[in-house]
């Protein structure tokens, strides 16, 4: 079954008449004998729109129950069963009531199309997904119902239903859109003239893009290569040179003169990649193109003029902007350049050649930059002496060879000279060699006259071949040098990027690698907050680094704040590309380091803020409870109108004592936590027996059962700090144990450590929350009547680690919680206090979180 066709009536704004147009089209098709049904139409109480439903068959809507109310939606199954030729579906972006087959109405329409039913639908421009945020910024109204642009773009036909803002406002004022009570509010808010004009422009531009897509599809399907200037498109051809900025700005000005015009910047990369432009310069030109509203494109082709023209024709460009050639006059005389070829073969595309400051000047002959001075010197010496020496040798052996052999030997000499010294020494060797052959070996001898035409032709061919071979050899030598340099650059950049991606490099390591790569004495990264403050060294590698950029043999300005200075030797221009890559990466590392520091500082601030907030919330309640008890009991004792018995007086005083103990314990925990977080705990480690450590924290009536094995050795700890640990741990176990169930405190030796286990039979905790009980201000599983701010176990673990121990939590077999305190039996060695200080500092950092 063939898929149905979709026609969309796109409304520029609500009330322009898209539903009216859809129903009118339904009547026209019905009059032509087409089977048309109204699958869903929303008239919004508009009488003229509702009148168009008369005479059209309407599929009854489906009723759906949702949250105690009844809603109606399009009955998709009924429409599919009815299977008309054309179905009219209003409000394509509508969201169906939960319980419907599909979430969106456009998904219902997709099923109708798949069923072979043609659909005529409506949607407003503000419901398109890509324009949703733009419409909200214009009108201030968020559109909750949206439809993907691709659904509308796939439509076989799109009809724009438009109306001028003034006409739409008049229509509203006449009551043709909204009821009278809503007209004033609508006209003063959503339907302001500026809003309607902006929505209208959005609809026209969006539809223009769709029309342009259809035009491109049509041209491609029919193989039309010629330009149809229906829309101004300006292609800016870039060479990667410094004139690119001028060309891009000129192209942008041309494109800005026409509404809907486009600028496309194009850079052609040669297939061999040897004549590539600076990546940094290309990236700058890309950024400039995008900032001016254009798009940047890159294609690979050895034939640059062909690539530019092919791209321009593929995008239906009307103009090409190129720059005046930077080649020398001699080069332009010998070969037609890219610009001239584009002008000659552009056909119906206009070509604008722009002059710029980097255009070519007078012709200058300069030696090959790929050869060293030593090679050039040797080449010139060979060019001057080689032909003379070869001529003398051939003169001695004249009877052993003829003219062809002599020409081949001189040609070989020219090739050797080209390999050593480049083009111009080889040309000189070829010319001098031809004169020697003519004078000494071509009859008549010892004269420049040649009596036989074939000899004259042989000498001429020799000169041409020698020059041509010299040119080819020189060019190959240049390209080989460029390729080798490019490979070295690629290897360096590959290693650089790999180290950066793995996060291995620091600024110091990057500067050291820079020194090693280029063989400079020192490298320094300099920074200053602004141009009015002096430079300071961020990082440096090597002796005597530069303190200011101008002190270096190589200076690279990274941005307004950063600069790179190298000292030791000046680098050739070819190496600056890689140096710039190093500089850019150094800037990234500096920025990354700064962001990490800011993130760490922000994290610390957030943690401290969270601690303060939690502390205030906890203290505001838990400090008030004992204070309120003390206040109430003292007030009762001071009341003169009440006579208390001795028993009542003892009860009130006992309550004051208990509340005071709770308050003292609470304040003590707060002070202990503060000491731990500031790293001010300095334990004094000595050997103590476990029994003497437990005695101060065990009180009669606590319900604590002690089981210390007789062979438990002494432990190395600070008795005062460990007393706080045991007190908090045992108190926590007693508080959570069921009434009448004793808490077991057992001690046993294991290797060179002693484990003190405090076991309760309370509710316990899930395994994933066992470690959370040691975080500050946690009261996991606390009884409702529990007091304290959740610092007891946090302080206990902090002091345990401060004295070189460990405090962990385990599940008690059969239910409950077991806290295990592990202590060392080995006396501290020299420097142990420093180790404990480090542990306390680590604890203070973790405690902030």
C-alpha positions in Angstrom: 0.0 0.0 0.0 1.4 3.4 -1.0 2.0 5.9 1.8 -0.5 8.8 1.9 0.5 12.4 1.2 0.6 15.1 3.8 -0.5 18.7 3.2 0.2 21.2 6.0 -1.5 24.6 6.4 1.1 26.6 8.3 -0.3 29.5 10.3 1.9 32.6 10.9 -0.1 33.2 14.1 -3.2 32.0 15.9 -6.4 33.3 14.3 -5.1 33.8 10.7 -7.6 31.2 9.4 -5.7 27.9 8.9 -8.6 25.8 10.1 -10.9 27.8 7.9 -8.6 27.2 4.9 -8.3 23.4 5.7 -12.1 23.0 5.8 -12.5 25.0 2.7 -10.0 22.8 0.9 -12.1 19.8 2.1 -15.2 21.2 0.5 -13.4 21.8 -2.8 -12.1 18.2 -2.9 -15.5 16.8 -1.9 -17.1 18.8 -4.7 -14.7 17.1 -7.1 -15.9 13.7 -5.9 -13.1 12.9 -3.4 -14.0 10.9 -0.2 -13.2 13.5 2.5 -13.8 13.2 6.3 -13.1 15.5 9.2 -11.0 13.4 11.6 -10.6 16.2 14.0 -11.4 19.9 13.8 -11.3 22.6 16.5 -13.5 25.6 15.8 -12.8 27.4 19.1 -16.4 28.7 19.0 -15.9 30.6 15.8 -19.2 30.6 13.9 -17.8 31.0 10.4 -15.4 28.2 10.9 -18.1 26.0 12.4 -20.3 26.6 9.5 -17.8 24.9 7.2 -18.4 21.6 9.0 -21.8 21.5 7.5 -21.8 19.0 4.6 -18.6 17.3 5.5 -18.7 13.9 7.2 -17.3 14.0 10.7 -15.8 11.0 12.5 -17.0 11.0 16.1 -14.4 11.6 18.7 -13.2 9.0 21.2 -14.0 9.7 24.9 -11.1 9.0 27.3 -11.3 9.0 31.1 -8.5 10.7 32.9 -8.3 11.7 36.6 -12.1 11.6 37.0 -12.8 13.7 33.9 -13.8 12.8 30.4 -11.8 14.2 27.4 -12.3 13.7 23.7 -9.6 13.0 21.1 -9.4 11.9 17.5 -10.6 8.4 17.1 -7.6 6.9 15.2 -9.1 3.4 14.9 -12.4 4.7 13.6 -10.6 6.8 10.9 -8.4 3.9 9.9 -11.5 1.6 9.7 -13.4 4.3 7.6 -10.3 4.7 5.4 -11.3 7.8 3.5 -9.3 9.2 0.6 -8.5 12.4 2.6 -8.7 13.1 6.3 -8.7 16.6 7.8 -6.8 16.8 11.1 -6.5 20.1 13.0 -3.8 21.1 15.5 -1.0 18.8 14.5 1.2 19.7 17.6 -1.6 18.7 20.0 -0.7 16.5 23.0 -3.1 13.6 23.4 -4.7 12.8 26.8 -2.8 10.1 28.7 -4.3 6.7 27.8 -4.4 7.5 24.1 -2.4 5.2 21.7 0.1 7.9 20.9 1.5 10.8 22.9 1.2 13.4 20.1 -1.4 13.9 17.4 1.3 14.1 14.7 2.1 10.5 15.6 -1.6 9.6 14.9 -1.2 11.3 11.5 1.9 9.2 10.8 -0.3 6.1 11.3 -2.9 7.5 8.9 -0.2 8.2 6.3 1.2 4.7 6.7 -2.3 3.4 6.2 -2.5 5.0 2.7 -4.7 7.9 3.8 -3.9 11.4 2.6 -4.0 14.0 5.4 -4.5 17.8 5.4 -3.4 19.2 8.7 -2.8 22.5 10.4 -0.1 23.9 12.7 1.1 27.3 13.8 4.7 28.5 13.4 5.1 28.9 17.2 4.7 25.2 17.7 7.8 24.2 15.7 10.5 22.8 18.0 13.4 24.8 16.5 11.5 28.1 17.0 10.0 27.4 20.4 12.6 29.4 22.4 12.6 32.2 19.8 8.9 32.6 20.1 9.0 32.6 23.8 11.7 35.3 23.8 9.5 37.4 21.5 6.0 36.9 23.0 6.9 36.0 26.6 4.6 32.9 26.3 6.0 29.4 26.6 4.6 27.0 24.1 4.3 23.6 25.8 3.0 21.8 22.8 5.7 21.4 20.1 6.3 19.3 17.0 9.6 18.3 15.4 10.5 20.4 12.4 11.3 17.3 10.4 7.6 16.2 10.6 6.5 19.4 8.9 9.5 19.5 6.5 8.6 16.0 5.2 5.2 17.2 4.1 4.5 16.9 0.4 3.0 20.4 0.4 3.1 23.3 2.8 0.7 26.2 2.4 1.4 29.4 4.4 -1.7 31.0 5.9 -0.7 34.6 6.5 -2.3 37.9 7.4 -0.9 41.3 8.1 -0.7 42.3 11.8 -3.2 45.1 11.4 -5.7 42.9 9.5 -5.4 40.2 12.2 -6.0 42.7 15.0 -9.0 44.1 13.2 -10.4 40.6 12.9 -9.9 40.1 16.6 -11.5 43.4 17.4 -14.6 42.3 15.4 -14.9 39.2 17.6 -14.0 36.7 14.9 -11.2 35.1 16.9 -11.8 35.3 20.7 -14.9 36.1 22.8 -15.4 39.7 23.7 -14.2 39.3 27.3 -10.7 38.1 26.0 -10.2 40.6 23.2 -8.6 43.4 25.1 -6.2 41.2 27.0 -5.1 39.4 23.8 -4.6 42.6 21.9 -2.4 44.1 24.7 -0.3 41.0 25.2 0.3 38.2 22.7 -1.3 40.0 19.7 0.7 43.2 19.8 1.8 44.5 16.4 5.5 43.8 17.1 4.8 40.2 18.2 2.7 39.5 15.1 5.3 41.0 12.7 8.0 38.9 14.3 5.9 35.7 14.0 5.1 36.5 10.4 8.8 37.0 9.6 9.7 33.7 11.3 7.1 31.9 9.2 8.3 33.4 6.0 12.0 32.7 6.7 11.2 29.1 7.8 9.1 28.4 4.7 11.8 30.1 2.5 14.3 27.5 3.8 11.9 24.7 2.9 11.3 26.2 -0.6 15.1 26.4 -1.0 15.4 22.7 -0.1 12.8 21.8 -2.7 14.7 23.8 -5.3 18.0 22.1 -4.5 16.3 18.7 -4.7 14.7 19.6 -8.0 18.1 20.8 -9.5 19.8 17.6 -8.3 17.1 15.3 -9.6 17.2 17.0 -13.1 21.0 17.4 -13.2 20.9 21.2 -13.4 24.4 22.5 -12.9 23.8 26.1 -14.0 23.1 28.8 -11.4 19.6 29.9 -10.6 20.1 33.1 -8.7 16.8 32.8 -6.8 18.7 33.6 -3.6 21.9 35.5 -3.1 24.7 33.2 -2.0 28.3 34.5 -1.8 31.2 32.0 -1.8 34.4 33.4 -0.3 37.4 31.4 -1.6 40.2 31.3 1.0 43.8 30.3 0.6 44.6 30.2 4.3 46.7 33.3 3.9 46.5 36.6 5.8 44.2 38.2 3.3 41.4 35.9 4.4 40.0 38.3 6.9 39.6 41.0 4.2 37.8 38.6 1.9 35.5 37.3 4.6 34.5 40.8 5.6 33.9 41.9 2.0 31.8 38.8 1.4 29.7 39.5 4.6 29.0 43.1 3.4 27.9 41.8 0.0 25.6 39.2 1.6 24.2 41.7 4.1 22.8 43.8 1.2 20.1 41.2 0.3 17.5 39.8 2.7 18.0 36.1 3.2 21.4 36.1 1.6 24.1 33.7 2.7 27.9 33.8 2.9 29.9 30.6 2.6 33.6 30.6 3.2 35.5 27.8 1.4 39.0 26.5 2.0 40.4 23.8 -0.4 43.0 21.5 1.1 45.3 19.9 -1.5 45.4 16.2 -1.6 49.1 16.0 -0.7 48.6 18.3 2.3 52.1 19.9 1.7 50.9 23.4 0.9 48.6 23.6 3.9 47.9 26.9 5.7 48.4 27.7 9.3 45.8 25.9 11.4 45.7 28.8 13.8 45.0 31.3 11.0 42.3 29.0 9.6 40.7 28.7 13.0 40.6 32.5 13.3 39.0 32.8 9.9 36.5 30.1 10.8 35.6 32.0 14.0 35.3 35.3 12.0 33.0 33.7 9.4 30.7 32.3 12.0 30.6 35.5 14.0 29.5 37.3 10.8 26.7 34.8 10.3 28.3 32.7 7.6 29.3 29.1 7.4 32.8 27.6 7.0 33.5 24.7 4.6 36.5 22.6 3.8 37.0 20.3 0.8 39.9 18.3 -0.4 41.0 18.5 -4.0 44.2 18.9 -5.9 42.5 21.1 -8.5 41.7 24.2 -6.5 39.8 26.2 -9.2 37.7 23.1 -10.1 36.9 22.5 -6.4 35.8 26.2 -5.9 33.6 26.3 -8.9 32.1 22.8 -8.2 31.2 23.9 -4.7 29.8 27.2 -5.8 27.5 25.5 -8.4 26.5 22.8 -5.8 25.2 25.5 -3.4 23.7 27.6 -6.3 26.0 30.5 -5.5 25.5 33.8 -7.3 29.0 35.3 -6.6 32.5 34.1 -5.8 34.9 36.4 -3.9 38.6 35.8 -4.4 41.7 37.7 -3.5 44.3 39.1 -5.8 47.1 36.6 -6.3 50.0 36.6 -3.9 52.3 35.0 -6.5 55.1 36.8 -8.2 54.8 38.3 -11.6 57.1 35.7 -13.1 54.9 32.9 -11.7 51.8 34.5 -13.1 53.5 34.9 -16.5 54.5 31.3 -16.6 51.3 29.7 -15.4 47.7 30.8 -15.0 46.8 31.2 -11.4 43.8 30.0 -9.4 42.0 33.4 -9.7 42.4 33.7 -13.4 41.2 30.1 -13.9 38.1 30.7 -11.8 37.3 33.9 -13.7 37.7 32.1 -17.1 35.6 29.1 -16.1 33.0 30.7 -13.8 30.3 30.9 -16.5 27.2 32.6 -15.1 28.6 33.0 -11.6 29.9 36.5 -11.0 33.5 36.7 -9.7 34.8 39.6 -7.6 38.6 39.8 -7.2 39.5 41.8 -4.2 42.8 43.7 -3.7 44.5 43.4 -0.4 47.7 44.4 1.4 49.3 41.0 0.8 49.1 41.0 -3.0 52.3 40.2 -4.9 55.0 42.9 -5.4 57.9 43.1 -7.8 59.4 39.8 -9.0 62.3 38.7 -6.9 64.5 35.7 -7.4 65.3 34.0 -4.1 67.0 30.8 -3.3 65.2 27.8 -2.1 64.4 28.1 1.6 64.5 24.3 2.0 68.3 24.1 1.3 71.1 25.1 3.8 73.7 27.6 2.9 76.3 24.9 2.8 74.3 22.9 0.2 73.8 26.1 -1.9 77.5 26.9 -1.7 78.5 23.4 -2.8 75.8 23.5 -5.6 77.2 26.8 -7.0 80.8 25.4 -6.9 79.6 22.3 -8.8 77.8 24.5 -11.3 80.9 26.5 -11.9 83.6 23.9 -11.9 81.7 20.7 -12.7 81.1 21.4 -16.4 84.7 22.6 -16.9 86.1 19.4 -15.2 83.8 17.2 -17.2 84.7 19.0 -20.4 88.4 18.5 -19.8 87.9 14.8 -19.0 85.9 14.3 -22.2 88.5 16.2 -24.2 91.2 13.8 -23.2 89.1 10.8 -24.1 87.6 12.4 -27.3 88.1 9.3 -29.4 86.2 7.0 -27.0 82.7 8.6 -27.3 80.4 10.6 -29.4 78.1 13.6 -29.1 75.1 11.7 -27.6 77.3 10.3 -24.8 78.7 13.7 -24.1 75.2 15.2 -23.9 74.0 12.5 -21.5 77.0 13.0 -19.2 76.4 16.8 -19.0 72.7 16.1 -18.4 73.7 13.8 -15.5 75.9 16.5 -14.1 73.0 19.0 -14.2 70.8 16.5 -12.3 73.5 16.0 -9.7 73.8 19.8 -9.3 70.0 20.1 -8.9 70.1 17.4 -6.2 72.8 19.3 -4.3 72.2 23.0 -4.9 68.6 23.3 -6.2 67.2 24.9 -9.3 69.4 27.9 -10.2 72.8 26.2 -9.9 71.4 23.4 -12.0 70.2 25.9 -14.7 73.7 27.5 -14.7 75.3 24.0 -15.0 73.0 23.2 -17.9 73.8 26.4 -19.8 77.5 26.2 -19.2 77.5 22.5 -20.2 75.6 23.3 -23.4 78.2 26.0 -24.3 81.1 23.6 -23.6 79.4 20.8 -25.7 78.8 23.2 -28.5 82.3 24.7 -28.5 84.4 21.6 -27.9 82.4 18.6 -29.1 80.0 19.8 -31.8 81.4 20.2 -35.4 82.7 22.6 -36.4 84.9 22.5 -33.3 86.1 25.5 -31.3 83.2 27.7 -32.6 79.7 28.3 -31.4 78.4 27.6 -34.9 76.7 24.2 -35.5 76.8 22.9 -39.1 74.3 20.1 -38.8 70.6 20.7 -37.9 70.4 17.5 -35.9 73.3 18.6 -33.7 71.7 21.9 -33.1 68.5 20.1 -32.2 70.3 17.8 -29.9 72.0 20.7 -28.0 68.7 22.5 -27.7 66.9 19.5 -26.5 69.7 18.9 -24.0 69.3 22.5 -22.6 65.5 22.1 -22.3 65.7 18.6 -20.8 68.4 19.7 -18.3 66.4 22.7 -17.2 63.2 20.6 -16.9 64.9 17.9 -15.0 66.5 20.5 -12.7 63.1 22.0 -12.0 61.5 18.6 -11.3 64.4 17.5 -9.0 64.4 20.8 -7.2 60.6 20.7 -6.7 60.8 17.1 -5.5 63.6 18.1 -3.1 61.5 20.9 -1.7 58.4 18.7 -1.3 60.5 16.0 0.4 61.8 18.6 2.8 58.3 19.9 3.4 56.9 16.4 3.9 59.7 15.5 6.3 59.0 18.7 8.3 55.3 18.1 8.2 55.9 14.5 9.5 58.0 15.9 12.3 55.4 18.4 13.2 52.7 15.8 13.0 54.7 13.5 15.3 55.3 16.3 17.8 51.6 17.4 17.8 50.5 13.8 18.1 52.6 13.2 21.2 51.5 16.6 22.5 47.8 15.9 22.0 48.1 12.4 23.4 49.7 13.6 26.6 47.1 16.3 26.9 44.2 14.0 26.4 45.6 11.6 29.0 46.0 14.5 31.4 49.7 13.7 31.9 51.3 17.0 31.2 51.7 19.9 33.6 52.9 23.4 32.6 56.4 22.5 33.8 56.4 19.3 31.8 55.1 21.1 28.7 57.8 23.7 28.9 60.5 21.0 29.3 59.1 19.2 26.3 59.2 22.5 24.3 62.8 23.0 25.2 63.7 19.5 24.1 61.8 19.7 20.9 63.3 22.9 19.6 66.7 22.8 21.4 66.4 26.2 23.2 68.2 27.1 26.4 65.1 28.1 28.4 61.4 28.5 28.1 59.2 30.7 30.3 55.5 31.2 30.5 54.7 34.7 31.6 51.5 36.2 32.9 50.1 39.6 33.9 46.7 40.6 35.1 46.5 43.6 32.7 48.7 45.7 30.4 49.6 48.1 33.2 51.1 45.6 35.6 54.5 43.9 35.2 55.0 40.4 34.0 55.6 37.5 36.4 56.8 34.0 35.7 54.1 31.3 35.9 56.5 28.5 35.1 59.9 28.1 33.6 62.3 25.4 32.3 66.0 25.9 31.9 68.6 28.3 33.3 68.1 32.0 33.3 64.5 32.2 32.0 63.1 35.4 30.6 61.4 37.8 32.9 59.7 39.8 30.1 58.6 38.6 26.7 61.0 41.0 24.9 64.0 39.4 26.5 63.5 36.2 24.6 64.8 35.2 21.2 61.3 34.0 20.4 58.2 35.7 21.7 54.7 34.3 21.3 51.8 36.4 22.5 49.1 33.8 23.6 46.5 36.3 24.7 46.2 39.6 26.6 47.4 37.9 29.8 49.8 35.2 28.7 53.1 35.2 26.7 55.7 32.6 25.9 59.4 33.5 25.8 62.1 31.2 24.5 65.8 32.0 24.9 68.8 30.3 23.2 68.2 30.8 19.4 65.8 32.2 16.9 63.5 29.7 15.4 62.6 29.6 11.6 59.1 30.6 10.6 58.3 27.0 9.7 58.7 25.9 13.4 56.4 28.6 14.7 53.3 26.6 13.8 54.3 23.9 16.3 55.4 26.6 18.8 52.0 28.2 18.6 50.4 24.8 19.3 52.5 24.5 22.4 51.6 28.0 23.4 47.9 27.3 22.9 48.1 24.1 25.0 50.0 26.0 27.7 47.1 28.5 27.9 44.7 25.6 28.2 46.7 24.0 31.1 46.9 27.4 32.9 43.2 27.8 32.5 42.5 24.3 33.6 44.7 24.8 36.7 42.9 28.0 37.5 39.5 26.4 37.1 40.5 23.4 39.2 41.7 25.8 42.0 38.4 27.8 41.7 36.4 24.6 41.8 38.3 23.3 44.8 37.8 26.6 46.5 34.1 26.7 45.6 33.8 23.1 46.9 35.4 24.0 50.2 33.2 27.1 50.5 30.1 25.0 49.7 31.2 22.3 52.2 31.9 24.9 54.9 28.5 26.5 54.1 26.8 23.2 54.3 28.6 22.5 57.6 27.5 25.8 59.0 24.0 25.4 57.8 23.7 21.9 59.2 25.4 23.0 62.5 23.0 25.9 62.9 20.0 23.7 62.2 21.2 21.0 64.6 22.4 23.3 67.3 19.3 25.4 67.2 17.3 22.4 68.4 19.7 20.3 70.4 21.2 23.1 72.4 17.8 24.4 73.2 16.5 21.1 74.6 18.9 20.9 77.6 18.8 24.7 78.1 15.0 24.6 78.2 15.2 21.8 80.8 17.6 23.7 83.0 15.6 26.9 82.6 12.3 25.2 83.6 13.8 23.4 86.6 15.6 26.5 87.9 12.5 28.6 87.4 10.4 26.0 89.4 13.0 26.0 92.2 13.0 29.8 92.4 9.2 30.1 92.4 8.1 31.4 95.8 4.5 30.4 95.6 5.3 26.6 95.4 6.6 24.5 98.2 8.6 21.5 97.0 9.2 18.4 99.0 12.8 17.1 99.3 12.1 14.4 96.7 10.7 16.9 94.2 13.7 19.2 94.8 16.1 16.3 94.2 14.2 15.4 91.0 14.5 19.0 89.7 18.1 19.2 90.6 18.8 15.8 89.0 17.1 17.0 85.8 19.4 20.1 85.9 22.4 17.9 86.3 21.4 15.5 83.5 20.7 18.4 81.1 24.0 20.0 82.1 25.8 16.8 81.3 24.1 16.6 77.9 25.0 20.2 77.2 28.6 19.7 78.2 28.8 16.6 76.0 27.3 18.4 73.1 29.6 21.4 73.4 32.6 19.1 73.9 31.8 17.3 70.6 31.5 20.6 68.8 34.9 21.7 70.2 36.4 18.3 69.4 35.2 18.5 65.8 36.5 22.0 65.5 39.9 20.8 66.7 39.9 18.0 64.2 39.0 20.2 61.3 41.7 22.7 62.1 44.3 20.1 62.6 45.2 21.1 66.1 45.1 17.6 67.7 48.5 16.5 68.8 48.3 13.1 70.4 50.9 11.8 73.0 51.3 8.1 72.3 52.2 5.7 75.1 51.5 2.1 76.0 48.3 1.5 78.0 46.4 -1.6 79.0 42.9 -2.1 77.5 41.4 -2.6 81.0 42.6 0.8 82.3 41.3 2.5 79.1 37.8 1.0 79.6 37.4 1.8 83.3 36.8 5.6 83.1 34.1 5.2 80.5 32.1 2.4 82.1 29.4 3.5 84.6 27.3 1.2 86.8 23.8 0.7 85.4 24.8 1.3 81.8 24.0 -2.3 80.9 27.5 -2.9 79.4 29.0 -6.3 79.5 32.9 -6.4 79.2 34.8 -9.3 77.8 38.6 -8.7 77.6 40.8 -11.7 76.8 43.6 -12.3 79.3 46.3 -12.3 76.7 45.4 -8.9 75.2 48.6 -6.8 75.0 49.0 -3.2 75.8 48.1 -0.7 73.0 50.0 2.4 71.9 47.6 5.3 72.1 46.7 8.6 73.8 44.6 7.7 76.8 42.7 11.0 76.9 41.7 11.0 73.3 40.9 7.3 73.3 38.7 7.8 76.3 36.6 10.2 74.2 36.5 7.6 71.4 35.3 4.8 73.7 32.8 7.0 75.5 31.1 8.1 72.3 31.0 4.6 70.8 29.6 3.0 73.9 27.1 5.7 74.5 25.9 5.3 70.9 25.5 1.5 71.4 23.6 1.9 74.7 21.3 4.5 73.1 20.3 2.2 70.3 20.1 -1.1 72.2 16.6 -2.4 73.2 15.8 -1.9 76.9 17.1 -4.8 79.0 19.6 -5.9 76.3 23.2 -5.4 77.4 25.9 -3.9 75.1 29.0 -6.2 74.7 32.4 -4.7 74.8 35.0 -7.3 73.8 38.8 -7.0 73.2 41.0 -9.5 71.4 44.5 -9.5 69.9 45.2 -9.9 66.2 48.7 -9.8 64.7 50.2 -6.6 66.1 46.9 -4.9 66.7 44.1 -5.1 69.3 40.5 -4.9 68.3 37.9 -3.5 70.7 34.4 -4.5 69.5 31.3 -2.7 70.8 28.2 -4.8 69.9 24.6 -3.7 70.2 21.4 -5.5 69.3 19.5 -2.5 67.9 17.8 -2.0 64.6 21.1 -1.8 62.7 21.7 -0.2 59.3 21.7 -1.3 55.7 25.2 -2.3 54.4 25.4 0.7 52.1 24.9 3.2 55.0 27.4 1.7 57.4 30.1 4.2 56.5 27.7 7.2 56.6 27.3 7.1 60.3 30.8 8.6 60.7 30.0 11.7 58.7 29.3 14.8 60.7 25.6 15.7 61.6 24.3 12.2 60.6 21.7 10.6 62.9 20.9 7.5 60.9 18.5 5.2 62.7 18.4 7.5 65.7 15.5 7.0 68.1 12.9 9.8 68.1 13.9 10.9 71.6 17.6 10.9 70.8 19.5 14.1 71.3 22.8 15.4 69.9 23.8 16.9 66.6 25.2 13.7 65.1 28.9 14.4 65.9 29.6 11.6 68.4 30.8 9.0 65.9 32.5 11.5 63.6 34.5 12.8 66.5 35.3 9.2 67.6 36.6 8.2 64.1 38.6 11.4 64.0 40.3 10.8 67.3 40.8 7.1 66.5 42.7 8.0 63.3 44.6 10.8 65.2 46.0 8.2 67.6 46.9 5.8 64.7 43.8 3.6 65.0 40.8 2.7 62.8 37.1 2.8 63.6 34.8 0.9 61.3 31.2 -0.4 61.4 29.9 -3.9 60.8 26.5 -5.7 60.9 25.9 -7.7 64.1 24.9 -11.3 63.2 21.3 -11.6 64.2 20.6 -7.9 64.0 22.3 -4.7 65.3 25.5 -2.8 64.8 29.1 -3.6 65.7 31.7 -0.8 65.9 35.3 -2.1 65.7 38.2 0.0 67.1 41.6 -1.3 65.9 44.7 -0.1 67.8 48.4 -0.8 67.3 50.5 -2.5 69.9 53.8 -1.2 68.5 55.4 1.9 70.1 55.7 4.9 67.8 59.0 5.5 66.0 60.8 8.7 65.5 58.7 11.1 63.4 55.4 9.4 64.3 54.0 12.6 65.6 54.5 14.2 62.2 52.6 11.2 60.6 49.7 11.7 63.0 49.7 15.3 62.2 49.3 14.5 58.5 46.5 12.1 59.4 44.7 14.8 61.3 45.1 17.2 58.5 43.6 14.6 56.1 40.7 14.1 58.5 40.1 17.8 58.7 39.8 18.0 55.0 37.4 15.0 54.8 35.4 16.3 57.7 34.5 19.4 55.8 32.5 17.3 53.4 
